[in-house]
Amino acid sequence: SPEPRMREALFALLLAAAIHAGVSEDATACKKLGFTDALVCSKCDSLGTFVRDTELLDECHKCCHEDSDSLDPEMSHPSAVLRVCN
């Protein structure tokens, strides 16, 4: 019967929408706090050596992404220029 399949499809759609809404709200909250999408957790750890504000550090860790060992093509630079001045 197609009815169980429809229920499964509807459930999957609702679950995906709920997950997407949660991610959007989190991203919006992080932007309001001044954090960007490019924030990696190692930067929050580095911040902790200079700042003792635990609330700020907790917010940083809620908004960060785990560091990646591999290079992200969106984050890499195609070229660089090194200028040496005397």
C-alpha distances in whole Angstrom, upper triangle without the diagonal:
4,6,7,8,10,11,12,14,15,17,18,20,21,23,24,26,27,29,30,32,33,35,36,38,39,41,42,44,45,47,48,50,51,49,48,45,47,48,48,48,52,53,52,54,57,57,58,61,62,61,61,58,55,53,54,53,50,48,49,47,44,44,45,43,44,47,46,48,47,48,46,46,46,49,51,54,55,58,61,65,67,71,74,76,80
4,6,5,6,9,10,11,12,14,15,16,18,20,21,23,24,26,27,29,30,32,33,35,36,38,39,41,42,43,45,47,48,46,45,41,44,45,45,46,49,51,50,52,55,55,55,59,60,58,58,56,53,51,51,50,47,46,47,45,42,42,43,41,42,44,43,45,44,45,43,43,43,46,48,51,52,55,58,62,64,67,71,73,77
4,5,5,6,9,10,11,12,14,15,16,18,20,21,22,24,26,27,29,30,32,33,35,36,37,39,41,42,43,45,47,45,44,41,43,44,45,45,49,50,49,51,54,53,54,57,59,57,56,54,51,49,49,49,46,44,45,43,40,40,42,40,41,44,43,46,45,46,43,44,43,46,48,51,52,56,59,62,65,68,71,73,77
4,5,5,6,9,10,10,12,14,15,16,18,20,21,22,24,26,27,29,30,32,33,35,36,37,39,41,42,44,45,43,42,39,41,42,42,43,46,47,46,48,51,51,51,55,56,54,54,52,49,47,47,46,43,42,43,41,38,38,39,37,38,41,40,43,42,43,41,42,41,44,46,50,51,54,57,60,63,66,69,72,75
4,5,5,6,9,10,10,12,14,15,16,18,20,21,22,24,26,27,28,30,32,33,35,36,38,39,41,42,44,41,40,37,39,40,40,41,44,46,45,47,50,50,50,53,55,53,53,51,48,46,46,45,42,41,42,40,37,37,37,36,37,39,38,40,39,41,38,39,38,41,44,47,47,51,54,57,60,63,66,69,72
4,5,5,6,8,10,10,12,14,15,16,18,20,21,22,24,26,27,29,30,32,33,35,36,37,39,41,42,40,39,36,38,40,40,41,44,45,44,46,49,49,50,53,54,52,52,50,47,45,45,45,42,40,41,39,36,36,37,35,37,39,39,41,40,41,38,39,38,41,43,46,47,51,54,57,60,63,66,68,72
4,5,5,6,9,10,10,12,14,15,16,18,20,21,22,24,26,27,29,30,31,33,35,36,37,39,41,39,38,35,38,39,39,39,43,44,43,45,48,47,48,51,52,50,50,48,45,42,43,42,39,38,39,37,34,34,35,34,35,38,38,40,40,41,38,39,38,41,43,46,48,51,54,57,60,63,66,68,72
4,5,5,6,9,10,10,12,14,15,16,18,20,21,23,24,26,27,29,30,32,33,35,36,38,39,37,36,33,35,36,36,36,40,41,40,42,45,45,45,49,50,48,48,46,43,41,41,40,37,36,37,35,32,32,33,31,32,35,35,37,36,38,35,36,35,38,41,44,45,49,51,55,57,60,63,65,69
4,5,5,6,9,10,11,12,14,15,16,18,20,21,22,24,26,27,29,30,32,33,35,36,38,36,34,31,33,35,35,36,39,40,40,42,44,44,45,48,49,48,48,46,43,41,41,40,37,35,36,34,31,31,32,30,32,34,34,36,35,36,33,34,33,36,39,41,43,46,49,52,55,58,61,63,67
4,5,5,6,9,10,11,12,14,15,16,18,20,21,23,24,26,27,29,30,32,33,35,36,35,33,31,33,34,35,36,39,40,39,41,44,44,44,48,49,47,47,44,42,39,39,39,36,34,35,34,30,30,32,30,32,35,35,37,37,37,34,35,34,36,39,42,44,47,50,53,56,58,61,64,67
4,5,5,6,9,10,11,12,14,15,17,18,20,21,23,24,26,27,29,30,32,33,35,33,32,29,32,33,33,33,37,38,37,39,42,41,42,45,46,44,44,42,39,37,37,36,33,32,33,31,28,28,30,28,30,33,33,35,35,36,33,34,33,36,39,42,43,47,49,52,55,58,61,63,66
4,6,5,6,9,10,11,12,14,15,17,18,20,21,23,24,26,27,29,30,32,33,31,30,27,29,30,30,31,34,36,35,37,40,39,40,43,44,43,43,40,38,36,36,35,32,30,31,29,26,26,27,26,27,30,29,32,32,32,30,31,30,32,35,38,40,43,45,49,51,54,57,60,63
4,5,5,6,9,10,11,12,14,15,16,18,20,21,22,24,26,27,29,30,32,30,28,26,28,30,30,31,35,35,35,37,40,39,40,43,44,42,43,40,38,35,35,35,32,30,31,29,26,26,27,26,28,30,30,33,32,33,30,30,29,31,34,37,39,42,45,48,50,53,56,59,62
4,5,5,6,9,10,10,12,14,15,17,18,20,21,23,24,26,27,29,30,29,28,25,28,29,30,31,34,35,34,36,39,38,39,42,43,41,41,38,36,33,33,33,30,28,29,28,25,25,26,25,27,31,31,34,33,34,31,32,30,32,36,39,40,44,46,49,51,54,57,59,63
4,5,5,6,9,10,11,12,14,16,17,18,20,21,23,25,26,27,29,27,26,23,26,27,27,28,31,32,31,33,36,35,36,39,40,38,38,36,33,31,31,31,28,26,27,25,22,22,24,23,24,28,28,31,30,31,29,30,29,30,34,37,39,42,44,47,49,52,55,57,61
4,5,5,6,9,10,11,12,14,15,16,18,20,21,23,24,26,27,25,24,21,24,25,25,26,29,30,29,32,34,34,35,38,39,37,38,35,33,31,30,30,27,25,26,24,21,21,22,21,23,25,25,28,28,28,25,27,25,27,30,33,35,39,41,44,46,49,52,54,58
4,5,5,6,9,10,10,12,14,15,16,18,20,21,22,24,26,24,23,21,24,25,26,27,30,31,30,32,35,34,35,38,39,37,37,35,33,30,30,30,27,25,26,25,21,21,22,22,24,27,27,30,30,30,27,28,26,28,31,34,36,39,41,44,47,50,52,54,58
4,5,5,6,9,10,11,12,14,15,17,18,20,21,23,25,23,23,20,23,24,25,25,29,29,28,31,33,32,33,36,37,35,35,32,30,27,27,27,24,22,24,22,19,19,21,21,23,26,27,30,30,30,28,29,27,29,32,35,37,40,42,45,47,50,53,55,58
4,5,5,6,9,10,11,12,14,15,17,18,20,21,23,21,20,18,20,21,21,22,26,26,25,27,30,29,30,34,35,33,33,30,28,25,25,25,22,20,21,20,16,16,18,17,19,22,23,26,26,27,24,26,24,25,29,32,34,37,39,42,44,47,50,52,55
4,5,5,6,9,10,11,12,14,15,16,18,20,21,19,18,16,19,20,21,22,25,26,25,28,30,29,30,34,34,32,33,30,28,26,25,25,23,20,21,20,17,16,17,17,19,22,23,26,26,26,23,24,22,23,27,30,32,35,37,40,42,45,48,50,53
4,5,5,6,9,10,11,12,14,15,17,18,20,19,18,16,20,20,22,23,27,26,25,28,30,29,30,34,34,32,32,29,27,24,24,24,22,19,20,20,16,16,18,18,21,24,25,29,29,28,25,27,24,25,29,32,34,37,38,42,44,46,49,51,54
4,5,5,6,9,10,11,12,14,15,17,19,17,17,15,18,18,20,20,24,24,22,25,28,26,27,31,31,29,29,26,24,21,21,21,18,16,17,17,13,13,15,16,19,22,23,27,27,27,24,26,24,25,29,31,34,37,38,41,43,45,48,50,53
4,5,5,6,9,10,11,12,14,15,17,15,14,12,15,15,17,17,21,21,20,23,25,24,25,29,29,27,28,25,23,21,20,20,18,15,16,15,12,11,13,13,16,19,20,24,24,24,21,23,20,21,25,28,30,33,34,37,39,42,44,46,50
4,5,5,6,9,10,11,12,14,15,14,13,12,15,16,18,19,23,22,21,24,26,25,26,30,30,28,29,26,25,22,21,21,19,16,17,17,14,12,14,15,18,21,22,26,26,25,22,23,20,21,25,28,30,33,34,37,39,41,44,46,49
4,5,5,6,9,10,11,12,14,14,14,13,17,17,19,19,23,22,21,24,26,24,25,29,29,26,27,24,22,19,19,19,17,14,16,16,13,11,15,16,19,22,24,28,28,27,24,26,23,24,28,30,33,35,36,39,41,43,45,47,50
4,5,5,6,9,10,11,12,11,12,11,14,13,15,16,19,19,17,20,22,21,22,25,25,23,24,21,19,16,16,16,14,11,12,12,9,8,11,12,16,19,21,25,25,25,22,24,22,22,25,28,31,33,34,37,38,41,43,45,48
4,5,5,6,9,10,11,9,8,8,11,11,14,15,19,17,16,20,22,20,22,25,25,23,24,22,20,18,16,17,15,12,12,13,10,8,10,11,15,18,19,23,23,23,20,21,18,19,22,25,28,30,31,34,35,37,40,42,45
4,5,5,6,9,10,10,10,10,14,14,17,18,21,20,19,22,24,22,23,27,26,24,25,22,21,18,17,18,17,13,14,15,12,10,13,15,19,21,23,27,27,26,23,24,21,21,25,27,30,32,32,35,37,39,41,42,46
4,5,5,6,9,9,10,11,15,14,16,17,20,19,17,20,22,20,21,24,24,21,22,19,18,15,13,15,13,10,11,13,10,9,12,15,18,21,23,27,28,27,24,26,23,23,26,28,32,34,34,36,38,40,42,43,46
4,5,5,6,5,7,8,11,10,13,14,17,15,13,17,18,16,18,21,21,18,20,17,16,13,11,13,12,8,8,10,8,6,9,12,15,18,20,24,25,24,21,23,20,20,23,25,29,31,31,33,34,36,38,40,43
4,5,5,5,6,8,11,11,14,16,18,16,15,19,20,18,20,23,22,20,22,19,19,16,14,15,15,11,11,14,12,9,11,14,18,19,21,25,25,24,21,23,19,19,22,24,27,29,29,31,33,34,37,38,41
4,5,7,9,12,15,14,17,18,21,18,17,21,21,19,20,24,22,20,21,18,18,15,13,15,15,11,12,15,13,11,14,17,20,22,25,28,29,28,25,27,23,22,26,27,31,32,32,34,35,37,39,40,43
4,6,9,12,14,12,15,16,18,15,14,17,18,15,17,20,19,16,17,14,15,12,9,12,12,8,9,12,11,9,12,16,19,21,23,27,28,27,25,27,24,22,26,27,31,32,31,33,34,36,38,39,41
4,7,10,12,10,14,15,17,14,13,17,17,14,17,19,18,16,18,15,16,14,11,13,14,10,10,13,13,10,12,15,18,19,22,25,26,25,23,24,21,19,23,24,28,29,28,30,31,32,34,35,38
4,7,8,7,10,12,14,11,11,14,15,13,15,18,17,16,18,16,16,14,11,12,12,9,7,10,10,7,8,11,14,16,18,22,22,21,19,21,18,17,20,22,25,27,26,28,29,31,33,34,37
4,5,6,9,12,14,12,12,16,16,15,18,20,20,19,21,19,19,18,14,15,15,12,10,12,12,8,9,10,14,14,17,20,20,18,16,18,15,13,17,18,22,23,23,26,27,29,32,33,36
4,6,9,11,14,13,13,17,17,17,19,22,22,21,23,22,21,19,17,16,16,13,11,12,12,8,8,8,12,13,14,18,18,16,13,15,12,11,15,17,21,23,23,26,28,30,33,35,38
4,6,10,12,10,12,15,15,15,18,20,20,20,23,22,21,20,17,16,17,15,12,13,13,10,8,8,10,10,12,15,15,13,11,13,10,9,12,14,18,20,20,23,25,27,29,31,35
4,7,9,7,8,11,12,12,14,17,17,17,19,18,18,17,14,13,13,12,8,9,10,7,5,6,9,9,12,15,16,15,13,16,14,12,15,17,21,22,22,25,26,28,30,32,35
4,6,6,7,9,10,11,13,16,17,17,19,18,18,17,15,13,13,13,9,9,11,9,5,5,6,6,9,12,13,13,12,15,14,12,15,17,21,23,22,25,26,29,30,33,35
4,5,5,6,9,10,11,13,15,15,16,16,15,15,13,10,11,11,8,6,9,8,5,6,5,6,10,13,15,16,15,19,18,15,18,21,24,26,26,28,29,31,33,35,37
4,5,5,6,9,10,11,13,14,16,17,16,17,15,12,13,14,10,9,13,12,9,9,8,7,10,12,15,15,16,19,19,16,18,20,24,25,24,26,26,29,30,32,35
4,5,5,6,9,10,11,12,14,15,15,16,13,10,13,12,9,9,12,11,9,10,10,9,13,15,17,17,17,20,18,15,17,20,23,24,23,25,25,27,29,30,33
4,5,5,6,9,10,10,12,12,11,12,9,6,9,9,6,6,10,9,8,10,11,11,15,17,20,20,19,22,21,18,21,23,27,28,27,29,29,31,32,34,36
4,5,5,7,10,10,11,12,12,13,12,8,10,12,9,8,12,13,10,12,11,11,15,17,20,20,21,24,23,20,22,24,28,29,28,30,29,31,32,34,36
4,5,5,7,9,11,13,13,15,13,10,13,14,11,11,15,15,13,14,14,13,16,18,20,20,21,24,23,20,21,23,27,27,26,27,27,28,29,30,33
4,5,5,6,9,10,11,12,9,8,11,12,9,11,14,14,12,15,15,15,19,20,23,23,23,26,24,21,23,25,28,29,27,29,28,30,30,32,34
4,5,5,6,8,8,11,9,7,10,12,10,11,14,15,14,16,16,16,20,22,25,25,25,28,27,24,26,28,32,32,30,32,31,33,34,35,37
4,6,8,11,11,14,13,10,14,16,13,14,18,18,17,19,18,18,21,23,26,26,26,29,28,25,27,28,32,32,30,31,30,32,32,33,34
4,7,9,12,14,12,11,14,16,14,15,19,19,18,20,20,20,24,25,28,27,28,30,29,26,27,29,32,32,30,31,30,31,31,32,33
4,6,8,10,9,8,12,13,12,14,17,17,17,20,20,21,24,26,29,29,29,31,30,27,29,30,34,34,32,33,32,34,34,35,36
4,6,9,9,8,11,13,13,14,17,18,18,21,22,22,26,28,31,31,31,34,32,29,32,33,37,37,36,37,36,37,38,38,40
4,6,5,6,9,10,11,13,15,16,17,20,21,22,26,29,31,31,31,34,32,29,32,33,37,38,36,38,37,38,39,40,42
4,5,5,6,9,10,10,12,14,15,18,19,21,25,27,30,30,30,33,31,29,32,34,37,38,37,39,39,40,41,42,44
4,5,5,6,9,10,11,13,14,18,19,21,25,28,30,31,30,32,30,28,31,34,37,38,37,39,39,41,42,43,45
4,5,5,6,9,10,11,12,16,18,19,23,26,28,28,27,30,27,25,28,30,34,35,34,36,36,37,38,39,41
4,5,5,6,9,10,10,14,15,17,20,23,25,26,25,28,26,24,27,29,33,34,33,35,35,36,37,38,41
4,5,5,6,9,10,13,15,17,21,23,26,26,25,29,27,25,28,30,34,35,35,37,37,39,40,42,44
4,5,5,6,9,12,14,17,20,24,26,26,24,27,25,23,26,29,32,34,33,36,36,38,40,41,43
4,5,5,6,10,12,14,17,20,22,22,21,24,22,20,23,25,29,30,30,32,32,34,36,37,40
4,5,5,8,9,12,15,19,21,21,20,24,22,20,23,26,30,31,31,33,34,36,38,39,42
4,6,9,11,14,17,20,22,23,21,24,22,21,24,27,31,32,32,35,36,38,40,42,45
4,7,10,13,16,19,20,20,18,21,19,18,21,24,27,29,29,32,33,35,37,39,42
4,7,9,12,15,17,17,15,19,17,15,19,21,25,27,27,30,30,33,35,37,40
4,6,9,12,14,14,13,16,15,13,17,20,23,25,26,29,30,33,35,37,40
4,6,10,12,13,12,16,16,14,17,20,23,25,26,29,30,33,35,37,40
4,7,9,10,10,14,14,12,14,17,21,22,23,26,26,29,31,34,37
4,5,7,8,12,13,11,13,16,19,21,22,25,26,29,31,34,37
4,7,9,12,14,13,13,16,19,20,21,25,25,29,30,33,36
4,6,9,12,11,11,14,16,18,20,23,24,28,30,33,36
4,6,9,7,7,10,12,15,16,20,21,25,27,30,33
4,5,5,6,10,12,15,17,21,22,26,28,31,35
4,5,5,8,9,13,15,19,21,25,28,31,34
4,6,8,10,13,16,19,22,25,28,31,34
4,7,10,12,14,17,19,22,25,28,31
4,7,9,11,14,16,20,23,26,29
4,6,7,11,14,17,20,23,26
4,7,11,14,17,20,23,27
4,7,10,13,17,20,23
4,7,10,13,16,20
4,6,10,13,16
4,7,10,13
4,6,10
4,7
4
